Amino acid sequence: MNLPEAAPGGGAPDWNPSSAVILVNLGSPRAATPRGVSAFLAEFLSDRRVVELPPLLWQPILRGIVIPLRARRVAHAYASIWNGDSPLRAISQRQQQALQQHLRQAHGDAAPWVRLAMTYQGPSIAATIADCQRRGIERICVLPLYPQYSATTTGAVFDQVSRYLLGARSLPELHLVRDYHDATAYIDALAASVREHWREHGRAEHLLLSFHGIPEANVLKGDPYARQCERTAQLLGARLELPANAFSLAYQSRFGRAKWLMPYTSETLRELARRGVRSVDVMSPAFAADCLETLEEMAVENRAVFLESGGSEYRFIACLNDRDDHVGMMAQIVCGAGSFASRA
């Protein structure tokens, strides 16, 4: 079956779907400029799921200190990885198109329409759901592309879905995917990406699994994120048949002065080098698509940290992105979400 690709964000389908899948990722600035980054940070860091400080206290700090100090530096970092668009947005669009192709080949005209939304800077979750309903689609599966659940990420997606529902007269049938941190197909895809990297580049002495960090206080309040990251690491290590001392878990991308989940990635890399580890392979399993935190922070900044600390070889393993096994994993999740792809 030779099928057209779905348009980014979801052009009109050429069949009459009765259901839809909305893939959701974080979002990116609309441009790699201080102005574009400022708009993104203002929206992102104003979300109470992301920063839990009272707005009356936080907003003056955010707009008077944080954004002015960070916008130019972050814009420079984005510019270093920008190739006509944000990598996160471009890869997410490829994921959307690949999943649509996969589901159409498997289910024909019973396939759901695959859409793409972003939590920040659009296309918005609310507008995407509304567009589906305007086209007569009333069964929707929302798949946040965050393998491990956190209130700061998946919770923020569910908040936006809930705000849309509060104002809707006719409510769609919804399935919200909470997480897939221990899904067999997810662990298999991670393991396959590592093995392919080893075949092409050789195997380093140590494999570091660097997950995005969150404030430690969030976990103490009940966020299951750290537990799920640990479970993912445990399952991946077992799938790769690695001894306990051949891989480790750390957390990256901390922000502000509060204590975040430890150990920190940069400090772990320094400690590995001090212990005499000369080569590391590094991957970021919490990210479904490569982005600023992987292509710049992990592939560039932390590489310098390891080499300056005495390490010799540092190799970053790309995120799963639009790999066939990753797209197949998404299809499995969708098909298990109330049989969205099989109910005609």
Buried (B, 14 or more C-beta within 10 A) or exposed (E): EEBEEBBBBBEEBEEEBBBBBBBBBBBBBBBBBBEBBBBBBBBBBBBEBBBBEEEEEBBEBBBEEBBEEBBEEBBBBBEEBBEEBBBBBBBBBBBBBBBBBBBBEBBEEBBBBBBBBBBBBBBBBBEBBBBBBEBEBBBBBBBBBBBBBBBBBBBBBBBBBEEBEEEEEEEBEBBBBEBBBBBEBBBBBBBBBBEEBBEEEEBBBBBBBBBBBBBBEBBEEEBBBBEBBBBBBBBBBEBBEBEEEBBBBBBBBBBEEEEBBBEBBBEBBBBBBEEEBBBBBBBBBBBBBBBBBBBBBBBBBBBEBBBEBBBEBBBBBBBBBBBEBBBBBBBBBBBBBBEBBBEE
